[in-house]
Amino acid sequence: MSAEPLKTLFHPFEAEAIALPRKGERVLFLGAEPGFRLPQGFDAALHLVQGFRPHFRVLQASGFSVTPQAEGSGFDMALILAGRHRGQNELRIAEALERVASGGLIVVAGGKEDGIASLRKRIDELIPLDGHLPKHHGIAFWLRRPADTGAAAGLRAANPALLVEGRFHTAPGMFSFDKVDAGSKLLVENLPNDLRGNVADFCAGWGYMAAEVAARSPGISELDLYEADFASLEAAKRNVGGTTANPRFFWLDLLSEAVERRYDAIVMNPPFHRSRATEPEIGAGMIRAAAKALKPGGRLFMVANRQLPYEPVLAAAFSSHAETARDGMFKIFAARR
């Protein structure tokens, strides 16, 4: 969670560089993450937008109004928590420009190590900023929404949706949005072509592995995709929805929400980062979730970075497992429940 950037975002209000929004006003908060503290006197109604399922659930449980994608218009103000993906940051600013009323304030903040200084410079070239403040190893900057939305159109044109390998629709901010992930490709190349019955793709992203599995294994009767990032899952619906495997799509946090169905096989390229830190426990949790979701005798096929120590977790969760392939960066496992 972005504890310091969240503090940076609200610092201009606490420093009285920006007037607090009043009761009755509506504030759009794009990229909202858990853990923020509103300054005293911040009485406007907050409308949070967060597409990452774990964050979404925490914010919802805290009593906030939160949606996975932006809705509505005519907001009095927008807050934007910037992250590491420049294209996604620029698209969020475009979203704010389109949804805030003319003259409304847009406040953006992020960490210096995530490129907030260059983002500030880029936006200042499009729309002159009203001000900026550094704090908590980050920068907050703010601007007024101009009468026209030309800047928003320019930001969208600079960050278009992509078509990877001529068939996969993706967008900035998604995992490996500009090319097929090398680990996922290695896993697909080493999958058996006789997968049958009910199959699931855990951590499905924008649908590359699921689409390949559907194309290579005609014996699949049902194919379910599980993904925590809402935008990626929406892209997967477009990329996999036309297959003959009757795909179904689940926006789910596999580490904290139960999988109701049981499967003959699961394919998986689990994440292992939270922010910049490597956290193997994320992948370990995914392995345990896969074991619970498989039928007796069901098979797991997964890819992992070579240095990640998943062998003991596989040994504890499955009756058998083996490394079936590797290259300079990745290793492929097959396991049976």
C-alpha positions in Angstrom: 0.0 0.0 0.0 1.2 3.5 -0.8 1.3 5.0 2.7 3.6 7.9 1.9 2.1 8.9 -1.4 -1.3 8.9 0.3 0.0 11.3 2.9 1.5 13.4 0.1 -1.9 13.6 -1.7 -3.6 15.1 1.3 -0.7 17.3 2.4 -1.8 20.4 0.4 -5.1 20.4 2.2 -3.4 20.1 5.6 -0.9 22.9 4.6 -3.9 25.1 3.6 -2.5 25.4 0.1 -5.8 24.1 -1.2 -9.2 24.8 0.3 -11.0 21.8 1.8 -14.0 20.6 -0.2 -17.3 21.5 1.5 -20.2 19.4 2.6 -22.5 18.7 -0.4 -19.6 18.6 -2.9 -18.6 15.4 -4.7 -15.0 14.3 -5.0 -13.8 11.5 -7.4 -10.8 9.6 -6.1 -9.0 7.6 -8.8 -6.5 4.9 -7.8 -7.7 5.1 -4.2 -5.9 2.7 -1.8 -6.6 1.7 1.8 -4.9 3.5 4.6 -5.6 7.2 3.8 -6.7 9.6 6.5 -8.9 12.6 5.5 -7.9 16.0 6.9 -10.2 17.4 9.5 -12.9 19.4 7.8 -12.8 17.4 4.5 -16.6 17.0 4.4 -17.3 16.3 0.7 -18.7 12.9 -0.4 -16.0 10.7 -1.7 -16.5 8.4 -4.7 -13.5 6.0 -4.8 -12.3 4.1 -7.8 -10.1 1.0 -7.4 -10.0 -2.0 -9.7 -7.5 -4.1 -7.7 -9.8 -6.5 -5.9 -7.9 -6.8 -2.6 -7.8 -2.9 -2.2 -11.4 -2.7 -3.4 -12.6 -5.1 -0.7 -10.7 -3.3 2.1 -12.1 0.1 1.0 -15.6 -1.3 0.7 -15.4 -3.0 4.2 -14.3 0.4 5.6 -17.6 1.9 4.5 -16.6 3.9 1.5 -18.5 4.2 -1.8 -16.1 2.4 -4.2 -16.4 1.1 -7.8 -13.9 -0.8 -9.9 -14.1 1.8 -12.7 -15.1 5.4 -12.8 -18.8 6.3 -13.1 -20.6 9.7 -13.2 -19.6 13.2 -14.1 -19.8 16.8 -12.9 -17.6 16.1 -9.9 -16.4 19.2 -8.0 -12.9 17.8 -7.5 -10.8 14.8 -8.3 -7.9 13.2 -6.4 -5.5 10.9 -8.2 -3.0 8.6 -6.5 -0.3 8.1 -9.1 1.6 4.8 -9.4 4.5 3.4 -11.3 2.8 3.1 -14.7 3.2 6.4 -16.6 0.5 5.6 -19.1 -2.0 4.6 -16.5 -1.3 7.8 -14.6 -1.9 9.9 -17.7 -5.1 8.0 -18.5 -6.3 8.7 -14.9 -5.7 12.4 -15.4 -7.6 12.2 -18.7 -10.5 10.5 -16.8 -10.5 13.2 -14.2 -10.5 16.0 -16.8 -13.5 14.3 -18.5 -15.5 13.8 -15.3 -14.8 16.9 -13.2 -16.9 20.0 -13.8 -15.3 22.9 -15.7 -13.1 24.8 -13.2 -13.0 21.9 -10.7 -9.7 21.1 -9.0 -7.7 18.0 -9.9 -5.0 17.0 -7.3 -2.4 14.4 -8.2 0.3 12.9 -6.0 2.9 10.1 -6.1 6.3 9.0 -5.0 9.5 10.5 -6.4 10.9 7.0 -7.2 7.8 6.4 -9.3 8.4 9.3 -11.6 6.0 11.9 -10.2 8.4 14.8 -11.1 8.3 13.9 -14.8 4.5 13.5 -14.7 4.2 16.9 -13.2 6.3 18.4 -15.9 4.4 16.6 -18.6 1.0 17.8 -17.4 2.3 21.3 -16.8 3.1 21.4 -20.5 -0.5 20.6 -21.4 -2.3 22.6 -18.7 -0.6 25.2 -16.5 -0.5 24.0 -13.0 -2.0 26.0 -10.1 0.7 24.7 -7.7 2.8 21.9 -6.3 4.2 20.8 -2.9 6.9 18.2 -2.1 6.3 16.0 1.0 6.9 12.5 2.3 9.4 11.6 -0.5 6.8 12.6 -3.1 5.1 15.5 -4.9 1.6 16.7 -5.0 0.5 19.0 -7.8 -2.9 20.5 -8.8 -4.7 22.1 -11.7 -8.1 23.4 -12.7 -10.1 21.6 -15.3 -10.2 23.8 -18.4 -13.4 24.5 -20.3 -12.4 22.3 -23.2 -11.3 18.6 -22.9 -8.6 18.8 -25.6 -5.9 17.9 -23.0 -7.8 14.8 -22.1 -8.1 13.7 -25.7 -4.3 14.3 -26.1 -3.5 12.2 -23.1 -5.7 9.4 -24.4 -4.1 9.6 -27.9 -0.7 9.3 -26.3 -1.7 6.2 -24.4 -3.8 4.1 -26.8 -5.1 0.6 -26.2 -2.8 -1.9 -27.8 -3.2 -5.0 -29.9 -0.5 -7.5 -28.9 0.5 -10.0 -31.6 -2.4 -8.7 -33.7 -5.1 -10.3 -31.5 -4.9 -9.5 -27.8 -6.4 -6.2 -26.6 -4.5 -4.6 -23.7 -4.0 -1.2 -22.1 -1.4 0.7 -20.1 -1.2 -0.4 -16.4 -2.0 -4.1 -17.1 0.7 -6.7 -16.4 2.9 -7.1 -19.5 0.5 -4.9 -21.5 2.8 -4.3 -24.4 4.0 -7.9 -25.1 3.3 -11.5 -24.2 5.0 -12.3 -20.9 8.0 -14.6 -21.4 7.1 -16.8 -18.4 3.5 -17.3 -19.6 4.8 -18.1 -23.1 7.2 -20.7 -21.7 4.4 -22.3 -19.7 2.1 -22.5 -22.7 4.8 -24.1 -24.8 5.2 -26.8 -22.2 1.5 -27.6 -21.5 0.1 -30.9 -22.6 -2.4 -30.6 -25.4 -4.8 -33.1 -23.9 -6.3 -31.0 -21.1 -9.9 -32.0 -20.6 -13.0 -31.2 -18.5 -13.2 -28.1 -16.4 -10.0 -25.9 -16.5 -9.2 -22.7 -14.8 -6.6 -20.0 -15.4 -5.6 -18.4 -12.0 -4.1 -14.9 -12.3 -5.4 -14.8 -15.9 -4.3 -11.2 -16.7 -5.7 -10.1 -20.1 -6.2 -13.7 -21.2 -3.2 -14.8 -23.1 -2.8 -18.2 -21.4 -6.5 -19.0 -21.4 -6.8 -18.2 -25.1 -3.9 -20.5 -25.9 -5.2 -23.3 -23.7 -8.6 -23.1 -25.4 -7.0 -23.2 -28.8 -4.7 -26.1 -28.0 -7.0 -28.4 -26.0 -10.3 -29.0 -27.7 -11.3 -31.5 -25.0 -12.0 -28.6 -22.5 -15.7 -28.4 -21.6 -15.5 -25.2 -19.5 -12.8 -22.6 -19.0 -12.8 -20.2 -16.0 -10.6 -17.1 -15.7 -9.8 -15.6 -12.3 -8.1 -12.2 -12.0 -7.8 -9.6 -9.3 -7.3 -6.6 -11.7 -10.7 -5.5 -13.1 -9.4 -3.8 -16.2 -7.3 -6.9 -17.2 -10.3 -9.1 -16.7 -12.5 -6.9 -18.9 -9.8 -7.2 -21.6 -9.7 -10.9 -21.1 -13.5 -11.1 -21.8 -12.7 -9.6 -25.2 -9.6 -11.7 -25.9 -11.0 -15.1 -24.8 -14.8 -14.6 -25.0 -14.9 -15.8 -28.6 -13.4 -19.2 -28.0 -15.5 -22.5 -28.0 -14.5 -23.3 -24.3 -17.5 -21.5 -22.8 -15.3 -19.1 -20.7 -16.5 -17.6 -17.5 -14.8 -14.7 -15.8 -14.3 -14.1 -12.0 -13.0 -10.8 -10.5 -11.6 -12.4 -7.3 -8.8 -12.2 -4.8 -7.6 -15.7 -4.7 -5.7 -15.1 -1.5 -8.7 -14.2 0.5 -11.9 -15.3 -1.4 -12.9 -18.9 -1.8 -13.2 -20.5 -5.2 -16.5 -22.3 -5.4 -15.9 -24.6 -8.3 -13.6 -27.6 -8.6 -11.3 -28.2 -11.6 -9.6 -31.0 -13.5 -6.6 -28.7 -14.3 -5.4 -25.2 -13.4 -2.8 -23.2 -15.2 -1.1 -20.3 -13.4 1.5 -17.6 -13.6 1.2 -16.1 -10.1 2.5 -12.7 -9.2 5.4 -12.4 -6.7 5.7 -8.6 -6.3 3.9 -6.2 -4.0 5.0 -2.7 -5.1 8.8 -3.1 -5.6 9.4 -5.9 -3.1 9.6 -9.5 -4.0 7.2 -11.5 -1.8 7.2 -15.2 -2.6 4.4 -15.8 -0.1 2.0 -14.3 -2.7 2.8 -17.2 -5.1 2.8 -19.7 -2.2 -0.8 -18.6 -1.3 -1.8 -19.0 -4.9 -0.4 -22.6 -4.9 -2.4 -23.4 -1.8 -5.6 -21.9 -3.4 -5.1 -23.9 -6.5 -4.7 -27.1 -4.5 -8.0 -26.5 -2.8 -9.7 -25.8 -6.1 -8.6 -29.0 -7.8 -10.5 -32.2 -7.9 -8.7 -35.3 -6.5 -6.2 -36.2 -9.1 -6.4 -32.8 -10.7 -3.3 -31.2 -12.1 -1.6 -27.8 -11.7 0.7 -26.3 -14.3 2.6 -23.2 -13.2 5.5 -21.0 -14.1 7.8 -19.2 -11.6 11.0 -17.2 -11.6 13.9 -19.6 -11.1 15.0 -18.1 -7.8 11.6 -18.4 -6.0 11.5 -21.3 -3.5 8.1 -22.9 -4.3 9.2 -26.5 -4.2 8.4 -27.0 -0.4 5.0 -25.4 -0.9 4.2 -27.7 -3.8 5.4 -30.7 -1.8 3.1 -29.8 1.1 0.0 -29.1 -1.0 0.2 -31.8 -3.7 0.7 -35.6 -3.7 3.4 -35.2 -6.4 5.1 -32.4 -8.3 8.0 -32.1 -10.8 9.9 -29.4 -12.6 9.2 -30.1 -16.3 11.2 -27.3 -18.0 13.3 -24.2 -17.4 15.2 -21.5 -19.2 17.5 -18.7 -18.1 14.8 -17.0 -16.1 11.9 -19.3 -15.4 11.0 -22.8 -14.3 7.8 -24.8 -15.1 6.1 -27.1 -12.5 3.5 -29.8 -12.9 1.8 -31.0 -9.8 -1.0 -33.5 -9.1 -3.4 -33.2 -6.2 
